Amino acid sequence: MKQELAQIALVVNDYEEAIEFYIKKLHFTLIEDTTLSSRKRWVIIAPPGATGCRVLLAKADTAEQRARIG
């Protein structure tokens, strides 16, 4: 049985900081950046040349979430 991972969520401290790191330093592609509310965005990036793998950047809101950044 073939299995694959299509999308994962990564908890980040700041959207702009994370986007800059992944896009400018690692050359990921910005797939989507949609504002959902004043504090939340739907930000999806993908590694260069990826055909199925995507990463959702999720901004930490609580202390418990901030403890899981990285």
C-alpha positions as CSV (number, residue, x, y, z in Angstrom):
1,M,0.0,0.0,0.0
2,K,1.4,3.3,-1.1
3,Q,1.2,6.1,1.5
4,E,2.2,9.7,1.4
5,L,2.1,12.8,3.5
6,A,0.4,15.7,1.7
7,Q,0.3,18.5,4.3
8,I,1.6,19.2,7.7
9,A,1.2,22.1,10.1
10,L,4.1,23.9,11.6
11,V,3.6,26.2,14.6
12,V,5.5,29.4,14.2
13,N,6.0,32.6,16.3
14,D,5.4,35.1,13.5
15,Y,4.0,34.7,9.9
16,E,6.3,37.2,8.3
17,E,9.4,35.8,9.9
18,A,8.5,32.3,8.9
19,I,7.6,33.2,5.4
20,E,10.9,35.1,4.9
21,F,12.9,32.2,6.2
22,Y,11.2,29.5,4.1
23,I,10.8,31.5,0.9
24,K,14.1,33.5,0.9
25,K,16.5,31.2,2.6
26,L,15.2,27.7,1.7
27,H,13.5,28.8,-1.6
28,F,10.2,27.3,-0.8
29,T,7.2,28.4,-2.9
30,L,4.4,30.4,-1.3
31,I,1.2,28.6,-2.4
32,E,-1.4,30.6,-0.5
33,D,-1.5,33.5,2.0
34,T,-5.1,34.3,3.0
35,T,-6.1,36.5,5.9
36,L,-8.8,34.8,8.0
37,S,-9.1,37.3,10.8
38,S,-7.1,40.1,12.4
39,R,-4.8,37.5,14.1
40,K,-5.0,34.4,11.8
41,R,-3.9,33.6,8.2
42,W,-3.9,30.6,6.1
43,V,-0.3,30.3,4.8
44,I,0.7,27.3,2.8
45,I,4.2,26.8,1.5
46,A,5.9,24.0,-0.4
47,P,9.5,22.8,-0.9
48,P,11.1,23.5,-4.3
49,G,9.9,21.0,-6.9
50,A,7.3,19.4,-4.5
51,T,4.4,17.7,-6.2
52,G,2.4,16.7,-3.1
53,C,4.0,18.0,0.1
54,R,2.8,21.2,1.6
55,V,3.3,23.0,4.9
56,L,0.7,25.1,6.7
57,L,2.3,27.8,8.9
58,A,0.2,28.2,12.0
59,K,0.9,31.1,14.3
60,A,1.0,30.2,18.0
61,D,-1.6,32.0,20.1
62,T,-1.3,30.5,23.6
63,A,1.7,29.7,25.8
64,E,1.0,26.0,25.3
65,Q,1.2,26.6,21.5
66,R,4.3,28.7,21.8
67,A,6.0,25.9,23.7
68,R,5.7,23.8,20.5
69,I,7.2,26.3,18.1
70,G,9.8,24.8,15.8
